[in-house]
């Protein structure tokens, strides 16, 4: 459709017509659509990240916060420093905690995938009238407070002598993040064309072969989306390990929380946050690459 703009002239009864090209109209719509999200990311993601980068190369203040950029007294620590990064790369304990966090996140993601896939498949293949109720049951735990649900697991695991252990941490992580795996899988599985399964059956494929050669390859985008929604939050989780885990079950999130609220070393906590962000972006990049290959080969 052609848009017209009418401009009045100085002489009464005269006017000119300027035509707005479709290309300009498309660019205007694009900016109006993408502009607000871009500004949101700029102010609430990029700006805080830059603040964290700047804080990570500063000295800690005497009573929390950051030391002055310019020294105001003889012998006062001020200015910029890479001491926090030197401490991180110079002590193996921090690398161990990072590796442990990645291990817990990977195990949680795998367990969530194994448990969520049958549930999502059941919902997707249920009658359409029952799907909304089943999805509601999946998201129903979100109606209660997160900490209340985690503390409830203390009552459940206590009699089994599993409290304050790695098992309790994994159980709590899976319970908290399982819906984030079910929903993307269900969204993907419900879009599958059942004619494909009928065609595979006509060609002699049994149920197992139909699943591995038709259903699962087509569901890989949902698998990768759900894995990202589980893996990344688990890396930064600190409430579950602190409530259900023991002294040997601290993860990266616990170190960051303790740096800011415990010892009040904001630069060190900022450095840990930046290292975690770099690790998450690396994992996300590898997952995106694997997703593209999986979709291409499906």
C-alpha positions as YAML, in Angstrom:
chain: A
units: angstrom
residues:
- id: 1
  name: UNK
  ca: [0.00, 0.00, 0.00]
- id: 2
  name: UNK
  ca: [1.33, 3.46, -0.90]
- id: 3
  name: UNK
  ca: [1.40, 6.09, 1.82]
- id: 4
  name: UNK
  ca: [0.91, 9.76, 0.87]
- id: 5
  name: UNK
  ca: [1.84, 12.87, 2.78]
- id: 6
  name: UNK
  ca: [0.00, 16.09, 1.99]
- id: 7
  name: UNK
  ca: [1.81, 19.35, 2.57]
- id: 8
  name: UNK
  ca: [-0.16, 22.60, 2.40]
- id: 9
  name: UNK
  ca: [1.26, 25.45, 0.29]
- id: 10
  name: UNK
  ca: [1.46, 29.15, 1.07]
- id: 11
  name: UNK
  ca: [-1.06, 29.98, -1.66]
- id: 12
  name: UNK
  ca: [-4.63, 29.06, -0.85]
- id: 13
  name: UNK
  ca: [-5.98, 26.20, -2.87]
- id: 14
  name: UNK
  ca: [-2.53, 24.86, -3.79]
- id: 15
  name: UNK
  ca: [-0.93, 21.80, -2.32]
- id: 16
  name: UNK
  ca: [1.81, 19.29, -3.06]
- id: 17
  name: UNK
  ca: [1.90, 15.56, -2.65]
- id: 18
  name: UNK
  ca: [5.07, 13.81, -1.37]
- id: 19
  name: UNK
  ca: [5.22, 10.07, -1.65]
- id: 20
  name: UNK
  ca: [6.76, 8.08, 1.24]
- id: 21
  name: UNK
  ca: [8.68, 5.18, -0.25]
- id: 22
  name: UNK
  ca: [7.97, 1.65, 1.03]
- id: 23
  name: UNK
  ca: [11.63, 1.35, 2.01]
- id: 24
  name: UNK
  ca: [11.45, 4.39, 4.31]
- id: 25
  name: UNK
  ca: [8.19, 3.16, 5.82]
- id: 26
  name: UNK
  ca: [9.73, -0.26, 6.48]
- id: 27
  name: UNK
  ca: [12.77, 1.32, 8.12]
- id: 28
  name: UNK
  ca: [10.52, 3.49, 10.30]
- id: 29
  name: UNK
  ca: [8.52, 0.47, 11.44]
- id: 30
  name: UNK
  ca: [11.74, -1.43, 12.09]
- id: 31
  name: UNK
  ca: [13.13, 1.35, 14.30]
- id: 32
  name: UNK
  ca: [9.85, 1.75, 16.17]
- id: 33
  name: UNK
  ca: [9.74, -1.99, 16.79]
- id: 34
  name: UNK
  ca: [13.38, -2.64, 17.65]
- id: 35
  name: UNK
  ca: [14.14, 0.67, 19.33]
- id: 36
  name: UNK
  ca: [12.50, 0.12, 22.77]
- id: 37
  name: UNK
  ca: [14.00, -3.36, 23.30]
- id: 38
  name: UNK
  ca: [17.41, -2.06, 22.21]
- id: 39
  name: UNK
  ca: [17.19, 0.82, 24.69]
- id: 40
  name: UNK
  ca: [16.08, -1.59, 27.41]
- id: 41
  name: UNK
  ca: [19.10, -3.82, 26.82]
- id: 42
  name: UNK
  ca: [21.37, -0.80, 26.63]
- id: 43
  name: UNK
  ca: [20.34, 0.60, 30.02]
- id: 44
  name: UNK
  ca: [19.63, -2.62, 31.93]
- id: 45
  name: UNK
  ca: [22.29, -4.97, 30.53]
- id: 46
  name: UNK
  ca: [25.13, -3.14, 28.82]
- id: 47
  name: UNK
  ca: [25.40, -0.26, 31.29]
- id: 48
  name: UNK
  ca: [25.41, -2.50, 34.41]
- id: 49
  name: UNK
  ca: [27.95, -4.78, 32.73]
- id: 50
  name: UNK
  ca: [30.24, -1.83, 32.07]
- id: 51
  name: UNK
  ca: [29.86, -0.77, 35.70]
- id: 52
  name: UNK
  ca: [30.83, -4.28, 36.81]
- id: 53
  name: UNK
  ca: [33.87, -4.24, 34.51]
- id: 54
  name: UNK
  ca: [34.98, -0.92, 35.95]
- id: 55
  name: UNK
  ca: [34.37, -2.10, 39.54]
- id: 56
  name: UNK
  ca: [36.36, -5.31, 38.97]
- id: 57
  name: UNK
  ca: [39.57, -3.34, 38.39]
- id: 58
  name: UNK
  ca: [39.18, -1.07, 41.41]
- id: 59
  name: UNK
  ca: [40.31, -1.41, 45.01]
- id: 60
  name: UNK
  ca: [37.75, -2.24, 47.71]
- id: 61
  name: UNK
  ca: [36.58, 0.53, 49.98]
- id: 62
  name: UNK
  ca: [37.31, 0.57, 53.68]
- id: 63
  name: UNK
  ca: [33.68, -0.11, 54.60]
- id: 64
  name: UNK
  ca: [32.38, -1.87, 51.46]
- id: 65
  name: UNK
  ca: [31.94, -0.06, 48.19]
- id: 66
  name: UNK
  ca: [34.90, 1.07, 46.12]
- id: 67
  name: UNK
  ca: [38.04, 2.92, 47.07]
- id: 68
  name: UNK
  ca: [38.46, 6.45, 45.68]
- id: 69
  name: UNK
  ca: [39.78, 6.69, 42.15]
- id: 70
  name: UNK
  ca: [42.36, 9.25, 43.35]
- id: 71
  name: UNK
  ca: [44.13, 8.80, 46.68]
- id: 72
  name: UNK
  ca: [43.21, 11.37, 49.29]
- id: 73
  name: UNK
  ca: [45.72, 10.27, 51.94]
- id: 74
  name: UNK
  ca: [49.29, 8.88, 51.91]
- id: 75
  name: UNK
  ca: [49.35, 5.09, 51.52]
- id: 76
  name: UNK
  ca: [45.68, 4.85, 50.55]
- id: 77
  name: UNK
  ca: [44.80, 2.30, 47.86]
- id: 78
  name: UNK
  ca: [43.28, 4.08, 44.90]
- id: 79
  name: UNK
  ca: [43.09, 3.91, 41.14]
- id: 80
  name: UNK
  ca: [42.97, 0.81, 38.96]
- id: 81
  name: UNK
  ca: [44.37, -2.65, 39.60]
- id: 82
  name: UNK
  ca: [44.29, -6.17, 38.17]
- id: 83
  name: UNK
  ca: [44.86, -7.73, 41.58]
- id: 84
  name: UNK
  ca: [41.46, -9.41, 41.66]
- id: 85
  name: UNK
  ca: [42.10, -11.22, 38.38]
- id: 86
  name: UNK
  ca: [45.59, -12.19, 39.54]
- id: 87
  name: UNK
  ca: [44.12, -13.74, 42.69]
- id: 88
  name: UNK
  ca: [41.49, -15.61, 40.66]
- id: 89
  name: UNK
  ca: [43.93, -17.14, 38.17]
- id: 90
  name: UNK
  ca: [46.58, -17.68, 40.81]
- id: 91
  name: UNK
  ca: [44.50, -19.83, 43.17]
- id: 92
  name: UNK
  ca: [43.25, -23.22, 41.98]
- id: 93
  name: UNK
  ca: [40.32, -23.17, 44.44]
- id: 94
  name: UNK
  ca: [38.38, -20.68, 42.31]
- id: 95
  name: UNK
  ca: [38.82, -22.80, 39.19]
- id: 96
  name: UNK
  ca: [37.63, -25.81, 41.17]
- id: 97
  name: UNK
  ca: [34.49, -24.00, 42.27]
- id: 98
  name: UNK
  ca: [33.80, -22.90, 38.70]
- id: 99
  name: UNK
  ca: [34.25, -26.47, 37.45]
- id: 100
  name: UNK
  ca: [32.01, -27.78, 40.23]
- id: 101
  name: UNK
  ca: [29.37, -25.21, 39.29]
- id: 102
  name: UNK
  ca: [29.52, -26.29, 35.65]
- id: 103
  name: UNK
  ca: [29.25, -29.93, 36.72]
- id: 104
  name: UNK
  ca: [26.20, -29.26, 38.89]
- id: 105
  name: UNK
  ca: [24.61, -27.20, 36.11]
- id: 106
  name: UNK
  ca: [25.27, -29.90, 33.49]
- id: 107
  name: UNK
  ca: [23.93, -32.70, 35.72]
- id: 108
  name: UNK
  ca: [20.84, -30.66, 36.60]
- id: 109
  name: UNK
  ca: [20.21, -29.93, 32.93]
- id: 110
  name: UNK
  ca: [20.56, -33.60, 31.99]
- id: 111
  name: UNK
  ca: [18.20, -34.77, 34.74]
- id: 112
  name: UNK
  ca: [15.67, -32.08, 33.83]
- id: 113
  name: UNK
  ca: [15.82, -33.13, 30.17]
- id: 114
  name: UNK
  ca: [15.28, -36.82, 30.99]
- id: 115
  name: UNK
  ca: [12.37, -36.02, 33.30]
- id: 116
  name: UNK
  ca: [10.80, -33.24, 31.23]
- id: 117
  name: UNK
  ca: [10.79, -34.90, 27.82]
- id: 118
  name: UNK
  ca: [8.18, -37.59, 28.63]
- id: 119
  name: UNK
  ca: [6.00, -35.02, 30.40]
- id: 120
  name: UNK
  ca: [6.18, -32.59, 27.48]
- id: 121
  name: UNK
  ca: [5.49, -35.39, 25.01]
- id: 122
  name: UNK
  ca: [2.50, -36.52, 27.06]
- id: 123
  name: UNK
  ca: [1.06, -33.01, 27.12]
- id: 124
  name: UNK
  ca: [1.66, -32.48, 23.40]
- id: 125
  name: UNK
  ca: [-0.10, -35.74, 22.47]
- id: 126
  name: UNK
  ca: [-3.00, -35.30, 24.88]
- id: 127
  name: UNK
  ca: [-6.39, -34.08, 23.67]
- id: 128
  name: UNK
  ca: [-6.36, -30.38, 23.01]
- id: 129
  name: UNK
  ca: [-8.92, -29.72, 25.71]
- id: 130
  name: UNK
  ca: [-6.67, -31.21, 28.41]
- id: 131
  name: UNK
  ca: [-3.44, -29.45, 27.44]
- id: 132
  name: UNK
  ca: [-4.22, -26.15, 29.14]
- id: 133
  name: UNK
  ca: [-4.94, -27.88, 32.45]
- id: 134
  name: UNK
  ca: [-1.74, -29.92, 32.23]
- id: 135
  name: UNK
  ca: [0.35, -26.83, 31.43]
- id: 136
  name: UNK
  ca: [-1.30, -25.07, 34.37]
- id: 137
  name: UNK
  ca: [-0.22, -27.92, 36.64]
- id: 138
  name: UNK
  ca: [3.37, -27.53, 35.38]
- id: 139
  name: UNK
  ca: [3.52, -23.82, 36.23]
- id: 140
  name: UNK
  ca: [1.42, -24.10, 39.40]
- id: 141
  name: UNK
  ca: [4.50, -24.20, 41.73]
- id: 142
  name: UNK
  ca: [5.33, -20.65, 40.64]
- id: 143
  name: UNK
  ca: [2.22, -19.51, 42.52]
- id: 144
  name: UNK
  ca: [4.07, -20.04, 45.81]
- id: 145
  name: UNK
  ca: [7.19, -18.32, 47.06]
- id: 146
  name: UNK
  ca: [10.53, -19.71, 45.86]
- id: 147
  name: UNK
  ca: [12.09, -19.87, 49.31]
- id: 148
  name: UNK
  ca: [9.03, -21.57, 50.80]
- id: 149
  name: UNK
  ca: [9.29, -24.31, 48.19]
- id: 150
  name: UNK
  ca: [13.01, -24.78, 48.83]
- id: 151
  name: UNK
  ca: [12.54, -24.90, 52.60]
- id: 152
  name: UNK
  ca: [9.82, -27.51, 52.08]
- id: 153
  name: UNK
  ca: [12.49, -29.82, 50.69]
- id: 154
  name: UNK
  ca: [14.30, -29.60, 54.03]
- id: 155
  name: UNK
  ca: [11.28, -31.28, 55.62]
- id: 156
  name: UNK
  ca: [11.16, -33.90, 52.86]
- id: 157
  name: UNK
  ca: [14.87, -34.74, 52.74]
- id: 158
  name: UNK
  ca: [15.54, -34.50, 56.47]
- id: 159
  name: UNK
  ca: [14.18, -37.94, 57.48]
- id: 160
  name: UNK
  ca: [16.21, -39.55, 54.67]
- id: 161
  name: UNK
  ca: [19.51, -38.10, 55.93]
- id: 162
  name: UNK
  ca: [20.04, -36.38, 52.58]
- id: 163
  name: UNK
  ca: [19.97, -32.83, 53.88]
- id: 164
  name: UNK
  ca: [23.09, -30.64, 53.50]
- id: 165
  name: UNK
  ca: [24.56, -32.86, 50.79]
- id: 166
  name: UNK
  ca: [25.27, -32.69, 47.06]
- id: 167
  name: UNK
  ca: [22.22, -34.89, 46.44]
- id: 168
  name: UNK
  ca: [19.98, -32.36, 48.19]
- id: 169
  name: UNK
  ca: [21.42, -29.56, 46.05]
- id: 170
  name: UNK
  ca: [20.77, -31.49, 42.82]
- id: 171
  name: UNK
  ca: [17.23, -32.39, 43.92]
- id: 172
  name: UNK
  ca: [16.48, -28.77, 44.77]
- id: 173
  name: UNK
  ca: [17.97, -27.51, 41.51]
- id: 174
  name: UNK
  ca: [15.96, -29.99, 39.43]
- id: 175
  name: UNK
  ca: [12.74, -29.17, 41.27]
- id: 176
  name: UNK
  ca: [13.17, -25.43, 40.78]
- id: 177
  name: UNK
  ca: [14.17, -25.54, 37.11]
- id: 178
  name: UNK
  ca: [12.14, -28.47, 35.76]
- id: 179
  name: UNK
  ca: [9.25, -26.30, 34.44]
- id: 180
  name: UNK
  ca: [11.76, -24.26, 32.42]
- id: 181
  name: UNK
  ca: [12.62, -27.45, 30.54]
- id: 182
  name: UNK
  ca: [9.08, -28.74, 30.13]
- id: 183
  name: UNK
  ca: [7.57, -25.61, 28.59]
- id: 184
  name: UNK
  ca: [10.02, -25.13, 25.65]
- id: 185
  name: UNK
  ca: [9.85, -28.85, 24.87]
- id: 186
  name: UNK
  ca: [6.06, -28.82, 24.90]
- id: 187
  name: UNK
  ca: [5.96, -25.71, 22.70]
- id: 188
  name: UNK
  ca: [8.14, -27.50, 20.16]
- id: 189
  name: UNK
  ca: [6.52, -30.94, 20.32]
- id: 190
  name: UNK
  ca: [2.97, -29.70, 19.86]
- id: 191
  name: UNK
  ca: [3.95, -28.27, 16.46]
- id: 192
  name: UNK
  ca: [5.08, -31.63, 15.04]
- id: 193
  name: UNK
  ca: [3.01, -32.94, 12.16]
- id: 194
  name: UNK
  ca: [1.66, -36.41, 13.08]
- id: 195
  name: UNK
  ca: [1.65, -37.28, 9.39]
- id: 196
  name: UNK
  ca: [5.44, -37.67, 9.59]
- id: 197
  name: UNK
  ca: [5.09, -40.41, 12.21]
- id: 198
  name: UNK
  ca: [2.42, -42.14, 10.12]
- id: 199
  name: UNK
  ca: [4.70, -42.04, 7.09]
- id: 200
  name: UNK
  ca: [7.59, -43.49, 9.11]
- id: 201
  name: UNK
  ca: [5.32, -46.26, 10.38]
- id: 202
  name: UNK
  ca: [4.18, -47.05, 6.85]
- id: 203
  name: UNK
  ca: [7.84, -47.39, 5.90]
- id: 204
  name: UNK
  ca: [8.33, -50.04, 8.57]
- id: 205
  name: UNK
  ca: [9.77, -47.99, 11.46]
- id: 206
  name: UNK
  ca: [8.83, -49.18, 14.92]
- id: 207
  name: UNK
  ca: [7.99, -46.83, 17.82]
- id: 208
  name: UNK
  ca: [11.61, -46.56, 18.98]
- id: 209
  name: UNK
  ca: [12.87, -45.78, 15.48]
- id: 210
  name: UNK
  ca: [10.09, -43.22, 14.92]
- id: 211
  name: UNK
  ca: [11.10, -41.42, 18.08]
- id: 212
  name: UNK
  ca: [14.85, -41.29, 17.42]
- id: 213
  name: UNK
  ca: [14.64, -40.59, 13.68]
- id: 214
  name: UNK
  ca: [11.61, -38.28, 13.54]
- id: 215
  name: UNK
  ca: [10.45, -36.88, 16.88]
- id: 216
  name: UNK
  ca: [13.74, -36.28, 18.65]
- id: 217
  name: UNK
  ca: [15.59, -34.57, 15.74]
- id: 218
  name: UNK
  ca: [12.64, -32.25, 15.20]
- id: 219
  name: UNK
  ca: [12.56, -31.41, 18.91]
- id: 220
  name: UNK
  ca: [16.22, -30.35, 19.10]
- id: 221
  name: UNK
  ca: [15.39, -26.60, 19.05]
- id: 222
  name: UNK
  ca: [13.21, -27.16, 22.12]
- id: 223
  name: UNK
  ca: [15.94, -29.25, 23.75]
- id: 224
  name: UNK
  ca: [18.54, -26.53, 23.27]
- id: 225
  name: UNK
  ca: [16.16, -23.77, 24.41]
- id: 226
  name: UNK
  ca: [15.20, -25.67, 27.55]
- id: 227
  name: UNK
  ca: [18.81, -26.58, 28.28]
- id: 228
  name: UNK
  ca: [19.84, -22.92, 28.09]
- id: 229
  name: UNK
  ca: [16.96, -21.89, 30.37]
- id: 230
  name: UNK
  ca: [18.12, -24.44, 32.95]
- id: 231
  name: UNK
  ca: [21.91, -24.45, 32.62]
- id: 232
  name: UNK
  ca: [22.51, -20.70, 32.76]
- id: 233
  name: UNK
  ca: [20.36, -19.92, 35.85]
- id: 234
  name: UNK
  ca: [21.81, -22.89, 37.75]
- id: 235
  name: UNK
  ca: [25.31, -21.46, 37.30]
- id: 236
  name: UNK
  ca: [24.37, -18.33, 39.20]
- id: 237
  name: UNK
  ca: [22.05, -19.92, 41.77]
- id: 238
  name: UNK
  ca: [23.08, -19.43, 45.39]
- id: 239
  name: UNK
  ca: [19.88, -19.89, 47.44]
- id: 240
  name: UNK
  ca: [19.48, -23.64, 46.87]
- id: 241
  name: UNK
  ca: [23.13, -24.59, 47.71]
- id: 242
  name: UNK
  ca: [23.05, -22.33, 50.75]
- id: 243
  name: UNK
  ca: [19.80, -23.80, 52.13]
- id: 244
  name: UNK
  ca: [20.08, -27.46, 51.12]
- id: 245
  name: UNK
  ca: [23.83, -27.92, 50.67]
- id: 246
  name: UNK
  ca: [26.75, -28.25, 53.03]
- id: 247
  name: UNK
  ca: [30.00, -26.38, 53.40]
- id: 248
  name: UNK
  ca: [31.49, -28.23, 50.42]
- id: 249
  name: UNK
  ca: [28.58, -27.47, 48.09]
- id: 250
  name: UNK
  ca: [29.20, -23.79, 47.43]
- id: 251
  name: UNK
  ca: [28.91, -22.70, 43.82]
- id: 252
  name: UNK
  ca: [29.96, -19.55, 41.98]
- id: 253
  name: UNK
  ca: [26.75, -17.79, 42.97]
- id: 254
  name: UNK
  ca: [27.56, -18.33, 46.64]
- id: 255
  name: UNK
  ca: [31.02, -16.80, 46.21]
- id: 256
  name: UNK
  ca: [29.55, -13.75, 44.49]
- id: 257
  name: UNK
  ca: [26.89, -13.34, 47.17]
- id: 258
  name: UNK
  ca: [29.48, -13.68, 49.95]
- id: 259
  name: UNK
  ca: [31.79, -11.16, 48.26]
- id: 260
  name: UNK
  ca: [29.09, -8.50, 48.14]
- id: 261
  name: UNK
  ca: [27.15, -9.20, 51.35]
- id: 262
  name: UNK
  ca: [29.65, -11.08, 53.51]
- id: 263
  name: UNK
  ca: [33.19, -9.75, 53.28]
- id: 264
  name: UNK
  ca: [31.91, -6.71, 51.32]
- id: 265
  name: UNK
  ca: [34.67, -6.88, 48.74]
- id: 266
  name: UNK
  ca: [32.75, -5.39, 45.82]
- id: 267
  name: UNK
  ca: [35.64, -5.44, 43.31]
- id: 268
  name: UNK
  ca: [36.26, -9.14, 43.90]
- id: 269
  name: UNK
  ca: [32.55, -9.90, 43.57]
- id: 270
  name: UNK
  ca: [32.44, -7.86, 40.37]
- id: 271
  name: UNK
  ca: [35.41, -9.82, 39.01]
- id: 272
  name: UNK
  ca: [33.67, -13.12, 39.80]
- id: 273
  name: UNK
  ca: [30.51, -11.83, 38.12]
- id: 274
  name: UNK
  ca: [32.45, -10.91, 35.00]
- id: 275
  name: UNK
  ca: [34.17, -14.29, 34.86]
- id: 276
  name: UNK
  ca: [30.78, -15.99, 35.23]
- id: 277
  name: UNK
  ca: [29.33, -13.80, 32.48]
- id: 278
  name: UNK
  ca: [32.18, -14.69, 30.13]
- id: 279
  name: UNK
  ca: [31.70, -18.39, 30.92]
- id: 280
  name: UNK
  ca: [27.93, -18.16, 30.31]
- id: 281
  name: UNK
  ca: [28.41, -16.33, 27.01]
- id: 282
  name: UNK
  ca: [30.90, -18.99, 25.91]
- id: 283
  name: UNK
  ca: [28.46, -21.77, 26.78]
- id: 284
  name: UNK
  ca: [25.62, -19.92, 25.04]
- id: 285
  name: UNK
  ca: [27.74, -19.50, 21.91]
- id: 286
  name: UNK
  ca: [28.61, -23.20, 21.86]
- id: 287
  name: UNK
  ca: [24.96, -24.14, 22.44]
- id: 288
  name: UNK
  ca: [23.85, -21.87, 19.58]
- id: 289
  name: UNK
  ca: [26.45, -23.43, 17.30]
- id: 290
  name: UNK
  ca: [25.37, -26.94, 18.30]
- id: 291
  name: UNK
  ca: [21.70, -25.99, 17.81]
- id: 292
  name: UNK
  ca: [22.36, -24.74, 14.29]
- id: 293
  name: UNK
  ca: [24.23, -27.93, 13.42]
- id: 294
  name: UNK
  ca: [21.49, -30.06, 14.97]
- id: 295
  name: UNK
  ca: [18.74, -28.28, 13.08]
- id: 296
  name: UNK
  ca: [20.74, -28.45, 9.85]
- id: 297
  name: UNK
  ca: [21.30, -32.19, 10.23]
- id: 298
  name: UNK
  ca: [17.74, -32.94, 11.35]
...
